[in-house]
Structures are given as C-alpha cells and as structure tokens.
Amino acid sequence: MSQTLSFLSRYKSLFPAALVVLAVLFYAFTFVVNQWEVAIKLRLGEIVASDYEPGLHFKVPLLNNIKKFDRRIQTLDSQPQRFLTIEKKDVIVDSYTKWRISNAAQFFRSTGGDSARTARLLSERINTSLRDEFGKRTIQEVVSEDRLALMTELTRQIDTQATELGVDVVDVRVKKIDLPPEVSESVYNRMRAERDRVARDLRAKGSEAAERIRADADRQRTVILADAYKEAEETRGQGDAKAAEVYANAYTADPEFYAFYRSLNAYRESFGAGDSTLVLAPDSEFFRYFGHMRGAPDDAVSTSEPPQASAPLPAPMPGYSSRLR
C-alpha cells in the first residue's frame, strides 16, 4: 500500500499533461457532423466514406481528411437572361432556383465542393431548360395561368439534369418577365391602339343608344301631342255643338231680341277702343238699330210693349264679350 501511494505521489504532476494528451488524441481521431451538414471522408484524396449521420465519428489523423458541406436548401439567384419565344420575340427572364445537396460524394466529384463552380454549372443547366421551354411557348402563355405548369416542368427537367452534380433542385421560379425596350414600345403602341379601338367602339355604342333613346322620346312626344290635340279638338267640338244648341234655342225663343243682342255686341267690339274707323253706307244693315231709334217718335219707344220677361237671354256668340257696357 505504501509503495502504491509513493508511486502516485511521484507521478501526480504528470496527470494534467496526460489529460491534455488524451484530449488532443481524441480530437485528432474524431470529428463531429452537425444536423445541417453532410460530410465525406477522404484517404489520400480518395473518397472512402460519405453521407455520415449527424453525431460523433472517428478518423485516422494525417491519413484521413474530412470535408463538410451545408445540406440545407440553398438559393441560386440567376442574372436576368434573354430568351426567344415561339413568336421569335425576345423576353428578359429573371429567375431563382432552390437546391440542396443530395449526394455528397457525387457533389464533391463534380464540383470539388466549390460553391462558385456549383452555381455556374447549375446556371448553365437552368438557362438551357428555360431557353427550351420558352422557345415552345408564346408571350401570352408564359405570363398567363400556364406559368405554373411551366415552372413545374422546369423544376422536373432541371432536377433530372442536376443529378449528375449530386444536388436536388427543389423549385425553380420566375420572378419577372420583361420585354426589351425596342419590343416594349411596339407592344405598348399595339395595346394603346387596341384600347383606342375599344373606346371608339364603346362611344359608337353609346351614341347609338343615345340616338335610339332620343328617337323614342321624340316619338312618344309626338304621340302625346297628337292625343292631346285630338282630345282638345273633340272637347272643342263638343263645346261648339253645345254653344250652337244654346244659340239655336235662344234664337228660336226670340229672334228679334237675339238679333238686337248680337248687334249690341258688335257695336261694343267695334267702338270700344274709341279710335275705330268704319266706312259704311248710312243705310247699312249694321246701323239698322241706330236708324230705327233716330226716326222713331218719342212715344213710340214708350208705348212699345216690353219684351217677354220669361224669355231667356241668348248666350253671346263666340268672339264677343257677354258683359254689357
């Protein structure tokens, strides 16, 4: 027991150094793969193992070399490229691609693990597929609802081509499709002409509708005026008939008084203004009541029999006032 204690006390100062050596050896013989990483093991530059699960793994120092890559989804934002449609018209397409590493060994063999080289190789394949697909479609088709089907087909094609790079293409999207300036001007002019044509068509239809409404209103106005005139003439005729009937009854009741009454109305209308001038013979029928009154003796008027009190006064003729002055 005493010998053991003496041995421990003699080498007690070497424990820290031994722990450091063990830690260094552990670090040199192990490596850690995180959950967002994928790793391959190289032996003198040759791949001996790949696709390690996340966790702690072992290696031989100096003999083995470990390469780690990000296995998360990456975004490749391509530069806008010019493509031709089936109409032989240029379009400028701005797109991006979502991809991730699927086979670490193949990825390392194809690209050497260089992200710039990976982006260049993937862009070439993307541009080739975009050129082929846009060359099969018109501008109307690539900007319409068929755009989703176009993106799906592009994703499938590029994913198939990217297998040799050891990556999976998750999605391909077109952010924007623009027309070149020289094409945009002609398209805008054509759109403007089309809008002008539609506007002229709408104005013509509006003018036609306005003329139709105006003609119908004029027709209704003419019909209403004609009906009103017809009703007025019927009413006037009925009134004239009634007046003639009254005049006839009055004339039948006392013809002499009726003639006298009409003469009085004629005198009033003729001399009422005070500045009337009539050129008539003295024995004219118009003045027959004046002449009778001048030549008759004074007692002739007083002894004449008064008119029948029961006889009704006739109504005035049209155009004459019924109020005696």
Beta strands, then each sheet from edge to edge (+ up, - down):
strand 1: 30-33
strand 2: 37-43
strand 3: 46-50
strand 4: 55-58
strand 5: 64-70
strand 6: 74-77
strand 7: 81-84
strand 8: 90-101
strand 9: 167-178
sheet 1: 1+ 4-
sheet 2: 3+ 2- 5+
sheet 3: 6+ 8- 7+
sheet 4: 6+ 8- 9+
end
